[in-house]
Amino acid sequence: GSRTLQERAVQEAEVWRQVAVQQQSQVHLLQQRQQQQQREAAEATAARQREEHRRALGTLSAEAEAVQAEMEELRAERRGLVERHREREASLEAMLRQLSEALRDEVCRADEAASRRAEAERLLAEAEGRLAAALQSSSQLQADLAQMRKSTGFYSAREAAGAR
């Protein structure tokens, strides 16, 4: 009886060992399944994050391209403004040169006119001097003639008529 009891105990122990091995195997499978699910969840999260990053990069890239295009537009606008400014500056410089030349010509003409006027005034003064001298000489001659006539008693017919 002791042997059967012992055999039964060994058999029962073997059953429990097999149950334990089976449970350990199931725990091991559950752990592997759980690890697999965690890996899959982590990979799905990483894939979602990669997709979000890719979308964010696409948005940033589009914004960067838009900013780049706007910068190029502003550069072109600035180049246009600079070019128009240069043209305006050249136009104003040409007008200034023309005005300077016209002013120089006008100053030359004014100088020539002033020198002609001075010459005319000098000639006029000379003529006035000669005229005054001629008038003085003429009245002196008339006085001399009148004196000569008086002293000689010669009168023209008109003077004789006027004396009567």
C-alpha positions as CSV (number, residue, x, y, z in Angstrom):
1,G,0.0,0.0,0.0
2,S,2.9,2.3,0.7
3,R,4.2,1.7,-2.7
4,T,0.9,2.6,-4.4
5,L,0.7,5.6,-2.2
6,Q,4.2,6.6,-3.3
7,E,3.4,5.8,-6.9
8,R,0.2,7.9,-6.7
9,A,2.2,10.7,-5.1
10,V,4.8,10.5,-7.9
11,Q,2.0,10.4,-10.5
12,E,0.3,13.4,-8.9
13,A,3.6,15.2,-8.6
14,E,4.2,14.5,-12.3
15,V,0.7,15.8,-13.2
16,W,1.3,19.0,-11.2
17,R,4.7,19.3,-12.9
18,Q,3.1,19.0,-16.3
19,V,0.4,21.5,-15.2
20,A,3.2,23.9,-14.1
21,V,5.1,23.4,-17.3
22,Q,1.9,23.9,-19.3
23,Q,1.1,27.1,-17.3
24,Q,4.6,28.3,-17.7
25,S,4.4,27.7,-21.4
26,Q,1.1,29.6,-21.5
27,V,2.6,32.5,-19.5
28,H,5.5,32.4,-21.9
29,L,3.1,32.5,-24.9
30,L,1.1,35.4,-23.3
31,Q,4.3,37.3,-22.6
32,Q,5.4,36.8,-26.2
33,R,1.9,37.9,-27.5
34,Q,2.0,40.9,-25.2
35,Q,5.5,41.8,-26.4
36,Q,4.4,41.4,-30.0
37,Q,1.4,43.6,-29.4
38,Q,3.6,46.2,-27.7
39,R,6.0,46.1,-30.7
40,E,3.1,46.5,-33.1
41,A,1.7,49.4,-31.1
42,A,5.1,51.0,-30.9
43,E,5.6,50.5,-34.7
44,A,2.1,51.9,-35.4
45,T,2.9,54.9,-33.1
46,A,6.2,55.4,-34.9
47,A,4.5,55.1,-38.3
48,R,1.8,57.7,-37.2
49,Q,4.6,60.1,-36.0
50,R,6.6,59.6,-39.2
51,E,3.4,60.4,-41.2
52,E,2.7,63.5,-39.0
53,H,6.4,64.6,-39.4
54,R,6.2,64.0,-43.2
55,R,3.0,66.1,-43.4
56,A,4.5,68.8,-41.1
57,L,7.6,68.8,-43.3
58,G,5.4,69.1,-46.4
59,T,3.6,72.0,-44.9
60,L,6.8,73.7,-43.8
61,S,8.3,73.1,-47.2
62,A,5.3,74.6,-49.0
63,E,5.5,77.6,-46.6
64,A,9.2,78.0,-47.3
65,E,8.6,77.9,-51.0
66,A,5.9,80.5,-50.6
67,V,8.2,82.7,-48.6
68,Q,11.0,82.1,-51.2
69,A,8.6,83.1,-54.0
70,E,7.5,86.2,-52.1
71,M,11.2,87.1,-51.4
72,E,11.9,86.8,-55.2
73,E,8.9,88.9,-56.0
74,L,10.1,91.6,-53.5
75,R,13.7,91.4,-55.0
76,A,12.3,91.9,-58.5
77,E,10.1,94.8,-57.3
78,R,13.2,96.3,-55.6
79,R,15.2,95.9,-58.8
80,G,12.4,97.6,-60.7
81,L,12.3,100.5,-58.2
82,V,16.1,100.8,-58.4
83,E,16.0,100.8,-62.2
84,R,13.3,103.4,-62.3
85,H,15.2,105.5,-59.7
86,R,18.3,105.3,-61.9
87,E,16.4,106.3,-65.0
88,R,14.8,109.2,-63.1
89,E,18.2,110.2,-61.8
90,A,19.7,110.1,-65.3
91,S,16.8,112.1,-66.7
92,L,17.1,114.7,-63.9
93,E,20.9,114.9,-64.5
94,A,20.3,115.5,-68.2
95,M,17.7,118.2,-67.5
96,L,20.2,119.8,-65.0
97,R,22.9,119.7,-67.7
98,Q,20.6,121.3,-70.2
99,L,19.5,124.0,-67.7
100,S,23.2,124.7,-66.8
101,E,24.1,125.1,-70.5
102,A,21.1,127.3,-71.1
103,L,22.0,129.4,-68.0
104,R,25.6,129.6,-69.2
105,D,24.4,130.7,-72.6
106,E,22.1,133.3,-71.0
107,V,24.9,134.6,-68.9
108,C,27.1,134.9,-71.9
109,R,24.4,136.8,-73.8
110,A,23.7,139.0,-70.9
111,D,27.5,139.8,-70.6
112,E,27.6,140.5,-74.4
113,A,24.5,142.7,-74.1
114,A,26.0,144.6,-71.1
115,S,29.3,145.2,-73.0
116,R,27.3,146.3,-76.1
117,R,25.2,148.6,-73.9
118,A,28.4,150.0,-72.3
119,E,29.9,150.6,-75.7
120,A,26.7,152.3,-76.9
121,E,26.7,154.5,-73.8
122,R,30.3,155.4,-74.4
123,L,29.5,156.2,-78.1
124,L,26.4,158.1,-77.0
125,A,28.5,160.1,-74.5
126,E,31.1,160.9,-77.2
127,A,28.3,161.9,-79.6
128,E,26.7,164.1,-76.9
129,G,30.1,165.7,-76.2
130,R,30.6,166.4,-79.9
131,L,27.0,167.7,-80.2
132,A,27.6,170.0,-77.2
133,A,30.8,171.1,-78.7
134,A,29.2,171.7,-82.1
135,L,26.3,173.5,-80.4
136,Q,28.7,175.7,-78.5
137,S,30.7,176.2,-81.6
138,S,27.6,177.1,-83.6
139,S,26.3,179.6,-81.0
140,Q,29.8,181.1,-80.9
141,L,29.8,181.3,-84.7
142,Q,26.3,182.9,-84.7
143,A,27.5,185.4,-82.1
144,D,30.6,186.2,-84.1
145,L,28.6,186.6,-87.3
146,A,26.1,188.9,-85.6
147,Q,29.1,190.9,-84.2
148,M,30.6,191.1,-87.7
149,R,27.4,192.2,-89.3
150,K,26.8,194.8,-86.6
151,S,30.3,196.2,-87.0
152,T,30.1,196.2,-90.9
153,G,26.4,197.3,-91.0
154,F,25.6,194.3,-93.3
155,Y,22.1,192.9,-92.8
156,S,20.4,190.3,-94.8
157,A,17.2,191.3,-96.4
158,R,15.3,189.2,-93.9
159,E,17.1,190.9,-90.9
160,A,16.5,194.3,-92.5
161,A,12.8,193.5,-92.9
162,G,12.7,192.3,-89.3
163,A,14.4,195.5,-88.1
164,R,11.8,197.8,-89.8
